[in-house]
Amino acid sequence: MNASPKLAPGVPEPGAIDWRVVLRQIATSRALDDLEESTLLPGRKVLYQFSARGHELTQVLLGRQLTGSRDGVGAYYRSRPLLLSLGLGLEDALASTMMRTGGMSDGRDIGVVFNLPRKSGACVLPVCGGVGTQYTPAVGWAAALRYREAVLGDKECGASIAVAHGGDASTATNGFWSALNIATTERLPLLFFIEDNGYGISVPSRQQTPGGNIARNLESFRGLRVLDGDASDPMTAAALIEDAVTGVRSGGGPALIRLAVPRLSGHSGQDTQAYKSAGEIAAEKERDPFEKLRAQLVPAIISAADWDLELARGRQAVAAALPAVERRSAPDPARVRRYVFSEVAADGSVEVQQQGGTYGEGVVPPPGTQHANPQGPRINLVTAVRRTLEHELAVNPRMLIFGEDVGRKGGVHAATLGLQEKFGSARVFDTSLSEEGIIGRAVGMAAAGLMPVPEIQFRKYADPAAEQLNDCGTMRWRTVNRFAAPMVVRIPGGFFKCGDPWHSQSNEVQWVHGLGWRVAMPSNAQDAVGLLRSALRGNDPTIFFEHRSLLDGGWARRAYPGDEFVVPFGKASVLREGTTLSVVTWGAMVERCEKALIDTGISADLLDLRTLSPWDREATLASVRKTRRCLIVHEDTMTAGFGAEIAAVIAKDAFFDLDAPIERLAMPDVPSPHNPELLDAVLPSIEAIAQAITALAEI
Ligand SMILES: Cc1ncc(C[n+]2csc(CCOP(=O)(O)OP(=O)(O)O)c2C)c(N)n1
């Protein structure tokens, strides 16, 4: 080796970095891109290709800094060099883009949508296709590090950090700003690692942030350390990256580093870059960090021959991986339905994901009992929820509750009243007003082995979190059971004394359509206890819908059924048994249907489904086969409401048992109106239900 070149003050000696390793990883990444672009994409063996050419140096340098045993990465679809530097196997990388068995997703997801489950060494959270989705889960990982250290006494977490990797355009997303607010207000150990290649596909940086430089714009952001550099100055970039990571790791709070990089290929394999001039493309090539690195290292640190040797090794490794990957089989279509939900093996044991939730940490909660042991006076539904949360917080130190106003105030519905006082603000706390932040943070926390219980204040306000909710639901399937993020999202909604389009929607069918989510809609306090406990001890993400009219409703009051009481999902409760027809309903309509049946005096089965995902088809079909008539009642709007699904199943599976058409009574297709008289005009009333029952009985 020759003497080091002259470096600016403060820049680490390049000898301190094992440049051969860096070089090899860059060469490997570039060889992968070459192979995909030149051969696999034209041959349709790869269908989506995202080259990282130009981004490799910065990512590999970051990777070598992620040495904390519980470091976590919210990665990007252009993160492959980072993944390679963190130990992603070459065959798995190639098998992913080639949609072969194994890889990251067994052919289920785009090959550059990575994940790397790890309990020791940097863990890469499942990447999503949506730009900006990586940020709030990374916040959640950072928050979990702090929680695990402070509450669970996990010392390794104290020296670990989270990183969120993104491009310049990703800083324009809601997720970025949500994460930035949370990380800075809570001083979380999170590094925003922004590679600015000047474009989001074809839209230039100046249209993503004023002036085109996010670092400059964030210089005055409180609580954030900002570093800005250019990867075509490799030694300075290396020093900046080390500085940024060290600062966050040593407790300096969140930081953002922006590194200018050239994008040396189109956005994806399909992109011809027609929006760039030939001069611009040539100038980008001139800025190639890899070539700049060569100029700095050869011959001072590495001889030209050794440099070429490492390049050749990268190419050889990729070439050797290809036939091995081609020998891998195509994924089995018979398995494609698996892992939407947590699966139970034939012997009753849970097929646990490699990472995420308490199960993923080897902590399996006790199953509880389906035997109710009613204690004390009847309590309202909100008290039932609070009491269940309180008990589960006491027995599960990995559980934590958060949301807008849930801390000191105890929630706008009082469901968490007193819980912060009892369990402290590490376990029950207020969040900033960002539903994407609330759910995204929960995703990262769950991935890090906790059981988050986020509250969304009202049904409609889950909308800003839609992307995180969707991605959470599909996580297990996308990663073939490598990752899952079990959590319980509590959402009050539905009408109260009046309606309105914001607080009073029910729209539960949307959750049922959200793949991977279990959905509970209890109608009374006893079921609320049992379903909530099932969810809190379960291994899947769950929407727990708390109906506003039931929170303090008289009919829904029941005695507390005990600290171990659970209600299994997918088991309807048969409230009345009769002969003339079946009434199938859930949530706040259960009470109305029961009263309507009493008013009519007609003999009928009354089924409270209690959960909609899964829903009790068997009990429904058995009842309809017996009574030969069915009325479905729900508060959600009619068209494509969940009643349509039930009706379709009955029409197919019990068609020849029916003596009358299947009837549905639901809100017409209008938003919930505010004026109580308007609300009464559209909500299924006891009278309207009674009429429908009578009419159906008379057919
Ligand atoms: C929410 C969302 N909107 C749009 C897209 C389509 N899309 C994929 S990448 C991309 C540009 C991202 O640019 P940037 O963050 O700068 O990263 P780069 O591709 O330049 O590395 C767009 C618009 C997407 N994947 N997700």
PDBQT file of the ligand as one rigid body, heavy atoms in Angstrom, charges set to zero:
ROOT
HETATM    1  C1  LIG A 701     -46.866   6.999  -2.826  1.00  0.00    +0.000 C 
HETATM    2  C2  LIG A 701     -46.201   6.750  -4.158  1.00  0.00    +0.000 A 
HETATM    3  N1  LIG A 701     -46.404   7.607  -5.173  1.00  0.00    +0.000 NA
HETATM    4  C3  LIG A 701     -45.794   7.400  -6.364  1.00  0.00    +0.000 A 
HETATM    5  C4  LIG A 701     -44.973   6.320  -6.552  1.00  0.00    +0.000 A 
HETATM    6  C5  LIG A 701     -44.288   6.081  -7.908  1.00  0.00    +0.000 C 
HETATM    7  N2  LIG A 701     -42.845   6.402  -7.746  1.00  0.00    +0.000 N 
HETATM    8  C6  LIG A 701     -41.970   5.420  -7.496  1.00  0.00    +0.000 A 
HETATM    9  S1  LIG A 701     -40.449   6.015  -7.236  1.00  0.00    +0.000 SA
HETATM   10  C7  LIG A 701     -40.922   7.585  -7.466  1.00  0.00    +0.000 A 
HETATM   11  C8  LIG A 701     -39.915   8.705  -7.351  1.00  0.00    +0.000 C 
HETATM   12  C9  LIG A 701     -39.101   8.654  -6.096  1.00  0.00    +0.000 C 
HETATM   13  O1  LIG A 701     -38.047   9.558  -6.176  1.00  0.00    +0.000 OA
HETATM   14  P1  LIG A 701     -36.954   9.742  -5.058  1.00  0.00    +0.000 P 
HETATM   15  O2  LIG A 701     -37.571   9.674  -3.701  1.00  0.00    +0.000 OA
HETATM   16  O3  LIG A 701     -36.207  10.982  -5.337  1.00  0.00    +0.000 OA
HETATM   17  O4  LIG A 701     -36.038   8.477  -5.192  1.00  0.00    +0.000 OA
HETATM   18  P2  LIG A 701     -35.179   7.986  -6.432  1.00  0.00    +0.000 P 
HETATM   19  O5  LIG A 701     -36.087   7.146  -7.279  1.00  0.00    +0.000 OA
HETATM   20  O6  LIG A 701     -34.753   9.199  -7.168  1.00  0.00    +0.000 OA
HETATM   21  O7  LIG A 701     -34.075   7.208  -5.870  1.00  0.00    +0.000 OA
HETATM   22  C10 LIG A 701     -42.282   7.647  -7.765  1.00  0.00    +0.000 A 
HETATM   23  C11 LIG A 701     -43.033   8.881  -8.067  1.00  0.00    +0.000 C 
HETATM   24  C12 LIG A 701     -44.816   5.442  -5.462  1.00  0.00    +0.000 A 
HETATM   25  N3  LIG A 701     -44.069   4.355  -5.566  1.00  0.00    +0.000 N 
HETATM   26  N4  LIG A 701     -45.404   5.696  -4.290  1.00  0.00    +0.000 NA
ENDROOT
TORSDOF 0
